[in-house]
Amino acid sequence: MENPKLKVFIPFFYLVWSDDLLTQKEFVTLQGFIGSQNWLSPKEQQLLLSNVDITSPPSRKQLIDWKTEIEKSSITHSSVKSLFALSLLLSKNDETIKGLETIFTKLESDLGISGSEAIVHFKTAKVTFTSGQQAASTFDTEKLTQFLDGKQAPIIKKVKSIVSRPEFAYETSTNTKVYREKVYDWCRILAKENLGNMAYPTAYGGGGSFADYFAIMETLSYYDLSLVIKFGVQFGLWGMSIQSLGTEKHYDKYLKDIGSFKLPGCFAMTETHHGSNVKGIETTATYNHKEQTFSIHTPNDKAQKEYIGNAASHGRMATVFAKLIIEDHDYGVNAFIVPIRDANGKSLKGITIEDCGLKMGLNGVDNGTLHFNHVVIPKENMLDRFASINAEGKFESPIPSDNRRFFTMLGTLVGGRIGIPRSALSAAKSGLTIAIKYGDQRRQFGPEGGSEVPILNYRIHQRRLLPGLAKTYGLHFALQYLTHRFIHKKENEMPDIEALAAGMKAYTTWSTRDILQECREACGGKGYLSENRIGALKNDTEIYTTFEGDNTVLMQLVAKNRLSEFRKTFGEMDAFDKINYVFESAKTAITEKNPIITRKTDEDHLLDGTFHLQAFQYRENATVTAVAKRLKKLIDSGLEPYDAYNVVQHQMIDVAQAYLERVILEQFQIALTSVKDKNTKAVLEQLYQLYALSQIEKNKSWYLEDEYMEPVKTKAIRKMVNQLCWNIRPDAVALVNAFDIPDNCLGAPIVLFPI
């Protein structure tokens, strides 16, 4: 129907189909009329007849498009008085059509259409400020994509190209075994493309780039999350445990085969009775100096390794975390390489492997349990970067403190807590892309006499999705910052980096969980259909809040780090510094908590980045100070520190959240300073403002309790959040398009093939 000449039929098609029923008389009349017009070619007649097929009515979207085109022409051209005049206008005054007024007027009569009434109806159709809003990008989407991808753009494009191949068509079988084997095959393809070994040193066949490795994980997460986790277990947890905890002899022996996927492996830390508390694991590795061996043993059923990825089907070796026992002395948790299957896939002597079975999601990953019955391994299988056994059979370590050695060992594995939130964020981006595009197409209700309106035009729908979009952009920049800090880390920065990684993992995966739930609901029944992928994204990322550390436990770790920094800072202050600290606190009370500021509601102030940063910093400092004071008071009253921390656990979560939200805000602000394109910067500034104010709104009860703001200000912030959502709506589709998720990865018919 793009042929202008054929558009003369649009008003007729719309009017006969507008009641969703084409009568036999209308069908026969139109069929006869079209077939009798010799100014139409046979191909054109066939196309027109396809629009009057009783068995195949036009879609709701097609009807809306026809009506929109008719209304646009009839309203903007006041001279249109008849249906034929409208048809002629739609045909762009085609010379052929101009001489056909008589026969088209007869067609109106034969169909029982009152042309003049139809024109009046079209001209009086209401267009309100709600119904008139539509997608209209104000910026160059490709420029924003380039900004988001940054230096990793080449590897991101490579991964997208690979997963767009025919062999990466989604596996739709509900048979777990079939799905697992497909994921295994995909992993082998990725390994052949040298994606798995990307973070390994070049001397061992790797790419030597952690930045590219994390970008690979993030980009694969637009596709199948079972593949992402299998990929991460093999090349991340298994391979990087060798790289991080082992030494040259281990690199030489294993890294190339791990990177090529010739040697599938596992990471066996979690036990049935010990997940977050790694120090409490019960598996033992008893050293026999005479034989130069270790005996790996599971002392009871609750000490079996559980939820181990790659264990149930494909893994041949595992990095096993166990308590090192030398001459009946426990030297704490260390890591050991333990073969679990032979080359034919048969379990080795002393090893019992069981399948964890069907899960809520990620059923393409073969999670299993491992039980060791005095399994003997050679001495060189101990990963000995931080601890070893000398020629005399004595324990040695460059780190004398057991506690520090334990946390140093775990600290080297922090990369997993970067890969997981970046993967989760990609899932959130996918969900938002589906929901926002669907919201732009799906129409419901409308003004009296007007067309139905895209549901994304409704304020409450914008409220459901656009603050999540703003937060997702903020998290993108914050995770880039975390990745950069990790790659360029210095030893004295590691405690802060570990805490930030723990916090970002928790905060991002919780955010993804909540965003995907909102996306599912925002898509109604369509969001509940498996084919539209939101269900799979929800189920697959549900466990992200648990593995690589339970989120609530990780947030406690973040809070303890912030308290440690607070004590360290305060403890190092001399008398003058403490006086200055008190002065700064008083200064804050004067400049930020005076009645003028707490009630200030003008637009320039509410959208000002300095106001946002001060508000976030104030909350961060106030929460950590309050918890520190309360802990001191509890301990001074005689309570054990362990019990005192338990009393304030709910406040510890507040400390962690306030810290992380400030980091996200700052990184969003910093990212804005590096945007060169004016239009791109303008839309990102609006997203930033929405993130900042929606977080203040979320925490408004705290700000009101602390008298940092008064009700008149929080109400003004709520109103501004609504307005920002409204302002961003026209760019919403372009903002998710900037994620540049390939259609085959998005895979949702509701946006790829809208009805």
PEKA-V52230 format. One record per residue. N is the residue number from 0. RES is the residue in one letter. OMEGA is omega in whole degrees, 0 to 359 (* if undefined). Layout:
BEGIN
<<N | RES | OMEGA> <N | RES | OMEGA>>
END
This chain:
BEGIN
<<0 | M | 177> <1 | E | 177> <2 | N | 183> <3 | P | 182> <4 | K | 183> <5 | L | 181> <6 | K | 176> <7 | V | 182> <8 | F | 186> <9 | I | 180> <10 | P | 181> <11 | F | 179> <12 | F | 182> <13 | Y | 185> <14 | L | 181> <15 | V | 181> <16 | W | 189> <17 | S | 176> <18 | D | 178> <19 | D | 181> <20 | L | 176> <21 | L | 182> <22 | T | 179> <23 | Q | 179> <24 | K | 180> <25 | E | 180> <26 | F | 182> <27 | V | 181> <28 | T | 181> <29 | L | 180> <30 | Q | 180> <31 | G | 181> <32 | F | 182> <33 | I | 182> <34 | G | 184> <35 | S | 185> <36 | Q | 183> <37 | N | 175> <38 | W | 176> <39 | L | 175> <40 | S | 178> <41 | P | 179> <42 | K | 179> <43 | E | 177> <44 | Q | 179> <45 | Q | 179> <46 | L | 180> <47 | L | 180> <48 | L | 178> <49 | S | 179> <50 | N | 177> <51 | V | 178> <52 | D | 183> <53 | I | 183> <54 | T | 182> <55 | S | 182> <56 | P | 179> <57 | P | 179> <58 | S | 176> <59 | R | 179> <60 | K | 180> <61 | Q | 178> <62 | L | 180> <63 | I | 179> <64 | D | 178> <65 | W | 183> <66 | K | 180> <67 | T | 180> <68 | E | 179> <69 | I | 183> <70 | E | 180> <71 | K | 181> <72 | S | 185> <73 | S | 182> <74 | I | 185> <75 | T | 179> <76 | H | 184> <77 | S | 182> <78 | S | 182> <79 | V | 182> <80 | K | 184> <81 | S | 180> <82 | L | 179> <83 | F | 179> <84 | A | 177> <85 | L | 179> <86 | S | 179> <87 | L | 179> <88 | L | 179> <89 | L | 180> <90 | S | 181> <91 | K | 178> <92 | N | 180> <93 | D | 184> <94 | E | 180> <95 | T | 185> <96 | I | 186> <97 | K | 183> <98 | G | 186> <99 | L | 185> <100 | E | 184> <101 | T | 184> <102 | I | 178> <103 | F | 176> <104 | T | 176> <105 | K | 178> <106 | L | 177> <107 | E | 183> <108 | S | 181> <109 | D | 180> <110 | L | 180> <111 | G | 182> <112 | I | 172> <113 | S | 185> <114 | G | 182> <115 | S | 178> <116 | E | 180> <117 | A | 180> <118 | I | 178> <119 | V | 179> <120 | H | 181> <121 | F | 184> <122 | K | 182> <123 | T | 177> <124 | A | 186> <125 | K | 170> <126 | V | 182> <127 | T | 181> <128 | F | 176> <129 | T | 183> <130 | S | 182> <131 | G | 182> <132 | Q | 181> <133 | Q | 180> <134 | A | 179> <135 | A | 186> <136 | S | 178> <137 | T | 184> <138 | F | 179> <139 | D | 184> <140 | T | 182> <141 | E | 179> <142 | K | 178> <143 | L | 177> <144 | T | 179> <145 | Q | 179> <146 | F | 180> <147 | L | 182> <148 | D | 177> <149 | G | 184> <150 | K | 181> <151 | Q | 182> <152 | A | 181> <153 | P | 182> <154 | I | 177> <155 | I | 179> <156 | K | 179> <157 | K | 180> <158 | V | 179> <159 | K | 179> <160 | S | 181> <161 | I | 184> <162 | V | 175> <163 | S | 179> <164 | R | 180> <165 | P | 183> <166 | E | 178> <167 | F | 173> <168 | A | 183> <169 | Y | 176> <170 | E | 184> <171 | T | 180> <172 | S | 176> <173 | T | 177> <174 | N | 184> <175 | T | 182> <176 | K | 179> <177 | V | 181> <178 | Y | 181> <179 | R | 181> <180 | E | 177> <181 | K | 179> <182 | V | 177> <183 | Y | 179> <184 | D | 178> <185 | W | 179> <186 | C | 179> <187 | R | 178> <188 | I | 180> <189 | L | 178> <190 | A | 179> <191 | K | 178> <192 | E | 180> <193 | N | 176> <194 | L | 182> <195 | G | 184> <196 | N | 189> <197 | M | 184> <198 | A | 182> <199 | Y | 179> <200 | P | 181> <201 | T | 180> <202 | A | 181> <203 | Y | 174> <204 | G | 184> <205 | G | 180> <206 | G | 177> <207 | G | 183> <208 | S | 174> <209 | F | 182> <210 | A | 179> <211 | D | 179> <212 | Y | 180> <213 | F | 177> <214 | A | 176> <215 | I | 179> <216 | M | 182> <217 | E | 183> <218 | T | 176> <219 | L | 182> <220 | S | 169> <221 | Y | 185> <222 | Y | 186> <223 | D | 186> <224 | L | 172> <225 | S | 176> <226 | L | 181> <227 | V | 183> <228 | I | 177> <229 | K | 177> <230 | F | 181> <231 | G | 178> <232 | V | 184> <233 | Q | 189> <234 | F | 179> <235 | G | 186> <236 | L | 182> <237 | W | 183> <238 | G | 183> <239 | M | 172> <240 | S | 175> <241 | I | 183> <242 | Q | 186> <243 | S | 186> <244 | L | 182> <245 | G | 179> <246 | T | 188> <247 | E | 183> <248 | K | 178> <249 | H | 178> <250 | Y | 182> <251 | D | 188> <252 | K | 192> <253 | Y | 195> <254 | L | 181> <255 | K | 181> <256 | D | 176> <257 | I | 182> <258 | G | 179> <259 | S | 182> <260 | F | 175> <261 | K | 182> <262 | L | 178> <263 | P | 183> <264 | G | 185> <265 | C | 177> <266 | F | 190> <267 | A | 178> <268 | M | 186> <269 | T | 175> <270 | E | 182> <271 | T | 183> <272 | H | 180> <273 | H | 177> <274 | G | 180> <275 | S | 182> <276 | N | 183> <277 | V | 180> <278 | K | 184> <279 | G | 182> <280 | I | 188> <281 | E | 177> <282 | T | 183> <283 | T | 173> <284 | A | 186> <285 | T | 185> <286 | Y | 175> <287 | N | 186> <288 | H | 182> <289 | K | 182> <290 | E | 183> <291 | Q | 183> <292 | T | 170> <293 | F | 173> <294 | S | 181> <295 | I | 188> <296 | H | 173> <297 | T | 188> <298 | P | 178> <299 | N | 185> <300 | D | 182> <301 | K | 178> <302 | A | 178> <303 | Q | 176> <304 | K | 188> <305 | E | 181> <306 | Y | 186> <307 | I | 179> <308 | G | 181> <309 | N | 186> <310 | A | 190> <311 | A | 186> <312 | S | 197> <313 | H | 186> <314 | G | 177> <315 | R | 177> <316 | M | 179> <317 | A | 166> <318 | T | 185> <319 | V | 176> <320 | F | 185> <321 | A | 176> <322 | K | 180> <323 | L | 180> <324 | I | 175> <325 | I | 180> <326 | E | 177> <327 | D | 178> <328 | H | 181> <329 | D | 180> <330 | Y | 175> <331 | G | 187> <332 | V | 174> <333 | N | 184> <334 | A | 185> <335 | F | 176> <336 | I | 184> <337 | V | 173> <338 | P | 180> <339 | I | 177> <340 | R | 173> <341 | D | 184> <342 | A | 179> <343 | N | 178> <344 | G | 181> <345 | K | 179> <346 | S | 181> <347 | L | 182> <348 | K | 177> <349 | G | 183> <350 | I | 177> <351 | T | 181> <352 | I | 177> <353 | E | 181> <354 | D | 177> <355 | C | 176> <356 | G | 183> <357 | L | 182> <358 | K | 176> <359 | M | 181> <360 | G | 179> <361 | L | 183> <362 | N | 171> <363 | G | 178> <364 | V | 184> <365 | D | 177> <366 | N | 181> <367 | G | 176> <368 | T | 178> <369 | L | 179> <370 | H | 184> <371 | F | 178> <372 | N | 179> <373 | H | 180> <374 | V | 185> <375 | V | 176> <376 | I | 181> <377 | P | 182> <378 | K | 184> <379 | E | 178> <380 | N | 173> <381 | M | 176> <382 | L | 199> <383 | D | 178> <384 | R | 185> <385 | F | 179> <386 | A | 181> <387 | S | 177> <388 | I | 185> <389 | N | 184> <390 | A | 179> <391 | E | 180> <392 | G | 181> <393 | K | 179> <394 | F | 178> <395 | E | 176> <396 | S | 175> <397 | P | 179> <398 | I | 186> <399 | P | 182> <400 | S | 179> <401 | D | 183> <402 | N | 180> <403 | R | 179> <404 | R | 180> <405 | F | 183> <406 | F | 174> <407 | T | 179> <408 | M | 180> <409 | L | 181> <410 | G | 180> <411 | T | 183> <412 | L | 186> <413 | V | 180> <414 | G | 178> <415 | G | 180> <416 | R | 170> <417 | I | 179> <418 | G | 183> <419 | I | 178> <420 | P | 177> <421 | R | 174> <422 | S | 180> <423 | A | 181> <424 | L | 177> <425 | S | 177> <426 | A | 177> <427 | A | 178> <428 | K | 178> <429 | S | 180> <430 | G | 179> <431 | L | 179> <432 | T | 179> <433 | I | 185> <434 | A | 182> <435 | I | 177> <436 | K | 178> <437 | Y | 179> <438 | G | 179> <439 | D | 184> <440 | Q | 183> <441 | R | 183> <442 | R | 178> <443 | Q | 176> <444 | F | 180> <445 | G | 180> <446 | P | 180> <447 | E | 179> <448 | G | 182> <449 | G | 179> <450 | S | 172> <451 | E | 190> <452 | V | 175> <453 | P | 185> <454 | I | 177> <455 | L | 176> <456 | N | 181> <457 | Y | 186> <458 | R | 183> <459 | I | 178> <460 | H | 175> <461 | Q | 179> <462 | R | 183> <463 | R | 190> <464 | L | 190> <465 | L | 172> <466 | P | 176> <467 | G | 176> <468 | L | 180> <469 | A | 179> <470 | K | 180> <471 | T | 175> <472 | Y | 179> <473 | G | 179> <474 | L | 177> <475 | H | 181> <476 | F | 180> <477 | A | 179> <478 | L | 173> <479 | Q | 178> <480 | Y | 178> <481 | L | 180> <482 | T | 180> <483 | H | 179> <484 | R | 180> <485 | F | 182> <486 | I | 183> <487 | H | 186> <488 | K | 169> <489 | K | 187> <490 | E | 182> <491 | N | 179> <492 | E | 189> <493 | M | 179> <494 | P | 179> <495 | D | 180> <496 | I | 178> <497 | E | 179> <498 | A | 179> <499 | L | 179> <500 | A | 178> <501 | A | 181> <502 | G | 181> <503 | M | 176> <504 | K | 181> <505 | A | 186> <506 | Y | 183> <507 | T | 182> <508 | T | 173> <509 | W | 179> <510 | S | 179> <511 | T | 178> <512 | R | 183> <513 | D | 180> <514 | I | 181> <515 | L | 176> <516 | Q | 179> <517 | E | 178> <518 | C | 179> <519 | R | 181> <520 | E | 182> <521 | A | 178> <522 | C | 177> <523 | G | 181> <524 | G | 179> <525 | K | 179> <526 | G | 181> <527 | Y | 179> <528 | L | 181> <529 | S | 185> <530 | E | 182> <531 | N | 162> <532 | R | 183> <533 | I | 177> <534 | G | 179> <535 | A | 179> <536 | L | 179> <537 | K | 184> <538 | N | 182> <539 | D | 183> <540 | T | 180> <541 | E | 183> <542 | I | 178> <543 | Y | 179> <544 | T | 184> <545 | T | 183> <546 | F | 191> <547 | E | 177> <548 | G | 176> <549 | D | 187> <550 | N | 182> <551 | T | 177> <552 | V | 180> <553 | L | 179> <554 | M | 174> <555 | Q | 178> <556 | L | 179> <557 | V | 182> <558 | A | 179> <559 | K | 176> <560 | N | 180> <561 | R | 177> <562 | L | 178> <563 | S | 178> <564 | E | 179> <565 | F | 180> <566 | R | 180> <567 | K | 180> <568 | T | 183> <569 | F | 182> <570 | G | 181> <571 | E | 181> <572 | M | 170> <573 | D | 185> <574 | A | 181> <575 | F | 180> <576 | D | 181> <577 | K | 176> <578 | I | 180> <579 | N | 178> <580 | Y | 178> <581 | V | 179> <582 | F | 180> <583 | E | 178> <584 | S | 179> <585 | A | 179> <586 | K | 177> <587 | T | 179> <588 | A | 182> <589 | I | 187> <590 | T | 185> <591 | E | 184> <592 | K | 176> <593 | N | 186> <594 | P | 180> <595 | I | 183> <596 | I | 183> <597 | T | 180> <598 | R | 186> <599 | K | 187> <600 | T | 182> <601 | D | 187> <602 | E | 181> <603 | D | 180> <604 | H | 184> <605 | L | 181> <606 | L | 185> <607 | D | 181> <608 | G | 178> <609 | T | 176> <610 | F | 181> <611 | H | 183> <612 | L | 179> <613 | Q | 180> <614 | A | 180> <615 | F | 180> <616 | Q | 180> <617 | Y | 180> <618 | R | 180> <619 | E | 182> <620 | N | 182> <621 | A | 182> <622 | T | 181> <623 | V | 177> <624 | T | 181> <625 | A | 180> <626 | V | 179> <627 | A | 179> <628 | K | 182> <629 | R | 178> <630 | L | 180> <631 | K | 181> <632 | K | 180> <633 | L | 181> <634 | I | 178> <635 | D | 180> <636 | S | 176> <637 | G | 180> <638 | L | 176> <639 | E | 179> <640 | P | 179> <641 | Y | 180> <642 | D | 180> <643 | A | 178> <644 | Y | 179> <645 | N | 180> <646 | V | 186> <647 | V | 185> <648 | Q | 181> <649 | H | 177> <650 | Q | 178> <651 | M | 178> <652 | I | 178> <653 | D | 179> <654 | V | 182> <655 | A | 181> <656 | Q | 180> <657 | A | 179> <658 | Y | 184> <659 | L | 179> <660 | E | 176> <661 | R | 178> <662 | V | 180> <663 | I | 179> <664 | L | 181> <665 | E | 182> <666 | Q | 174> <667 | F | 179> <668 | Q | 181> <669 | I | 180> <670 | A | 181> <671 | L | 182> <672 | T | 183> <673 | S | 178> <674 | V | 184> <675 | K | 185> <676 | D | 186> <677 | K | 183> <678 | N | 177> <679 | T | 180> <680 | K | 182> <681 | A | 181> <682 | V | 177> <683 | L | 177> <684 | E | 177> <685 | Q | 177> <686 | L | 177> <687 | Y | 181> <688 | Q | 178> <689 | L | 177> <690 | Y | 184> <691 | A | 185> <692 | L | 178> <693 | S | 176> <694 | Q | 176> <695 | I | 178> <696 | E | 178> <697 | K | 183> <698 | N | 187> <699 | K | 179> <700 | S | 179> <701 | W | 181> <702 | Y | 178> <703 | L | 179> <704 | E | 183> <705 | D | 178> <706 | E | 175> <707 | Y | 176> <708 | M | 175> <709 | E | 184> <710 | P | 181> <711 | V | 180> <712 | K | 180> <713 | T | 175> <714 | K | 178> <715 | A | 178> <716 | I | 177> <717 | R | 179> <718 | K | 180> <719 | M | 176> <720 | V | 177> <721 | N | 182> <722 | Q | 178> <723 | L | 176> <724 | C | 179> <725 | W | 182> <726 | N | 183> <727 | I | 186> <728 | R | 180> <729 | P | 181> <730 | D | 188> <731 | A | 180> <732 | V | 179> <733 | A | 181> <734 | L | 175> <735 | V | 174> <736 | N | 181> <737 | A | 174> <738 | F | 175> <739 | D | 179> <740 | I | 181> <741 | P | 182> <742 | D | 182> <743 | N | 176> <744 | C | 179> <745 | L | 168> <746 | G | 183> <747 | A | 181> <748 | P | 183> <749 | I | 176> <750 | V | 180> <751 | L | 180> <752 | F | 185> <753 | P | 180> <754 | I | *>>
END
